Amino acid sequence: MKTPRKLDPATGFRTGLALADAGIEMKRAQLQRDFPADTPDETLNRLNAWLRERPGAEFGDGEGRPGWFARRNA
């Protein structure tokens, strides 16, 4: 069995950004399917509203109670 190769942090960061971009584009496509009569500007407004509110993940995607970074590192 091969040992997994380690990626440098920059590569991992770029991969994460690419995955986030792909997810946003998938949400845009879903909104276009759900609201076919919307103009591109209306779709963009819906997408921006979804990104701000994130129904079901208002405090992020992690488990546990929300808090500030400074509290965990104090």
Buried (B, 14 or more C-beta within 10 A) or exposed (E): EEEEEEEEEEEEEEEEEEEEEEEEEEBBEEBBEEEEEBEEEEBEEBBEEBEEEEEEEEEEEEEEEEEEEEEEEE
